Amino acid sequence: MGLPRGRRTPRGKTRWYLVHVPEGREQATCEKIRKIVPSDLLADAFVLRKERWFKRAGVWSLNLVQMYHEYFFVATGDVTALDRELSRLSFPARIASESGRGFLPLAFEAQEWFEASMDADHVLRSSMAHIVEGELRVLAGPLMGQERRVRKIDRHRRRCLVDVCDADGGFVEQMPLDVPFKS
């Protein structure tokens, strides 16, 4: 998984971790875990999704797509206890780890960016922008005020690359961006 890794954190501080599950079972497993695991171990569990522009029969529309196949996020202050709880379940769901390094949370900078950019349903929505005299101006959406993070724009596919954080050599995420006007 190419997401930026953070450093280990003191017990009690809520951080995000990836949970690996069989492909196609992400949402169902996430919901089961939310019901089974006590709230003192699990602050939140969600499948991160984003809007994506699709063109069918000449008409553009927005669809929701899952961002990371075979993974969903959990927010916890005690990753070791949560992993112990997950190991007792009858279905496969384990916190992703790197051999010899233990459980590594998502980089704090990336976690903050996702928290600020997603809505209450854990969806990264599309943004709308104009390019005026070569300068990007985001008018609406989660990228508003983050123009400096936008690295590359593909107006024909209505998407852009966004610098999420600098941890682990940098992390770039593809985001929906509609730019109907350019001068």
C-alpha positions in Angstrom: 0.0 0.0 0.0 1.5 3.3 -1.0 0.0 5.5 1.7 2.5 7.5 3.8 3.3 6.0 7.1 3.5 7.9 10.3 5.6 7.2 13.4 4.4 5.2 16.4 2.4 7.3 18.7 1.7 7.2 22.5 -1.2 5.0 23.6 -4.4 7.0 23.9 -3.8 9.3 20.9 -6.3 8.5 18.2 -4.6 7.7 14.9 -5.8 6.1 11.6 -4.7 2.6 10.6 -5.5 0.4 7.5 -7.3 -2.9 7.9 -6.7 -5.5 5.2 -9.7 -7.6 4.1 -10.6 -9.7 1.1 -11.5 -7.6 -2.0 -15.2 -6.8 -2.3 -15.8 -7.3 1.4 -14.5 -3.9 2.6 -17.9 -2.2 3.4 -19.5 -5.3 4.9 -16.5 -6.1 7.1 -16.2 -2.5 8.2 -19.9 -2.5 9.3 -19.5 -5.8 11.2 -16.4 -4.5 13.0 -18.2 -1.3 14.0 -21.0 -3.4 15.6 -18.7 -6.0 17.3 -15.7 -4.0 18.6 -16.3 -1.9 21.8 -16.3 1.8 21.3 -13.4 2.3 23.8 -11.1 0.5 21.3 -12.6 1.8 18.1 -13.3 5.5 17.6 -14.3 5.1 14.0 -14.2 2.6 11.1 -14.9 3.6 7.5 -14.3 2.9 3.8 -12.9 6.0 2.3 -14.6 6.9 -1.0 -14.4 9.6 -3.5 -16.5 11.0 -6.4 -15.2 10.3 -9.9 -16.4 11.8 -13.1 -17.6 9.3 -15.8 -18.7 10.0 -19.3 -21.4 7.7 -20.7 -23.2 8.3 -24.0 -21.7 11.8 -24.1 -23.1 12.8 -20.7 -20.8 13.5 -17.7 -21.9 12.3 -14.2 -20.4 11.7 -10.8 -20.2 8.3 -9.3 -18.9 7.2 -5.9 -15.9 4.8 -6.0 -13.9 3.2 -3.2 -10.4 4.7 -2.9 -8.4 1.7 -1.7 -9.4 -1.8 -2.6 -8.9 -4.5 0.0 -8.5 -1.9 2.8 -10.6 0.3 5.1 -9.6 2.7 7.8 -9.9 2.4 11.6 -9.3 5.2 14.1 -8.1 4.0 17.5 -6.0 5.1 20.4 -4.8 1.5 21.2 -3.8 -0.3 18.1 -2.4 -3.4 19.9 -5.6 -4.0 21.8 -7.6 -3.5 18.6 -5.5 -5.9 16.7 -6.0 -8.5 19.5 -9.7 -8.0 19.2 -9.7 -8.3 15.4 -7.6 -11.6 15.7 -10.5 -13.2 17.7 -13.1 -12.6 14.9 -14.3 -15.4 12.7 -13.7 -13.5 9.5 -10.4 -12.1 8.0 -9.6 -8.6 9.1 -6.2 -7.6 10.3 -4.5 -4.3 10.8 -1.9 -3.8 8.0 1.7 -3.9 9.3 5.2 -3.9 8.0 7.3 -6.9 9.1 9.6 -6.0 11.8 8.2 -2.5 12.3 4.8 -3.3 13.8 1.7 -1.3 13.1 2.3 2.1 11.5 -0.4 4.7 11.5 -1.2 6.9 8.5 1.1 9.9 8.5 -0.4 12.6 10.7 -0.3 15.2 7.9 -2.2 12.9 5.5 -4.7 12.1 8.3 -5.3 15.8 8.9 -5.7 16.4 5.1 -8.3 13.6 4.7 -10.2 14.7 7.8 -10.4 18.3 6.4 -11.3 17.2 2.9 -13.9 14.5 3.4 -17.5 15.0 4.4 -19.4 13.3 7.2 -20.0 10.2 5.0 -16.2 9.8 4.5 -16.5 10.8 0.9 -14.0 13.1 -0.9 -16.3 15.3 -3.1 -15.6 16.9 -6.4 -14.3 20.5 -6.6 -15.1 23.1 -9.2 -12.5 25.6 -10.4 -11.5 28.1 -13.1 -8.1 28.8 -14.6 -7.7 32.6 -15.1 -4.5 33.9 -16.7 -2.8 30.6 -15.9 -3.8 30.6 -12.2 -6.0 28.0 -10.7 -8.9 29.3 -8.6 -11.0 26.7 -6.8 -14.6 28.0 -6.4 -16.2 25.1 -4.5 -15.4 21.8 -2.9 -12.8 20.4 -0.6 -9.9 21.7 -2.7 -11.0 25.3 -2.0 -8.1 27.2 -0.5 -5.7 24.4 -1.4 -4.7 25.5 -4.8 -1.0 25.3 -3.9 -1.3 21.6 -3.4 -2.7 20.9 -6.9 0.2 19.4 -8.9 -1.4 18.5 -12.2 -4.8 19.1 -13.8 -6.4 16.9 -16.5 -9.4 19.0 -17.7 -10.5 16.3 -20.2 -10.9 13.6 -17.5 -12.0 16.1 -14.8 -9.4 15.2 -12.3 -6.2 16.4 -10.7 -3.2 15.3 -8.7 -3.0 16.7 -5.2 0.0 16.7 -2.9 -1.4 15.3 0.4 1.8 15.2 2.4 5.6 15.1 2.3 6.1 12.0 4.5 7.9 9.1 3.0 9.1 11.1 0.0 5.7 12.6 -0.7 2.2 11.3 -1.3 -0.1 12.3 -4.2 -3.8 11.6 -4.4 -6.0 11.8 -7.5 -9.0 14.0 -6.9 -12.1 15.0 -9.0 -11.9 18.5 -10.3 -14.2 20.1 -12.8 -12.6 23.1 -14.7 -15.2 24.3 -17.2 -13.5 27.6 -17.8 -10.0 28.6 -18.8 -8.8 31.9 -20.1 
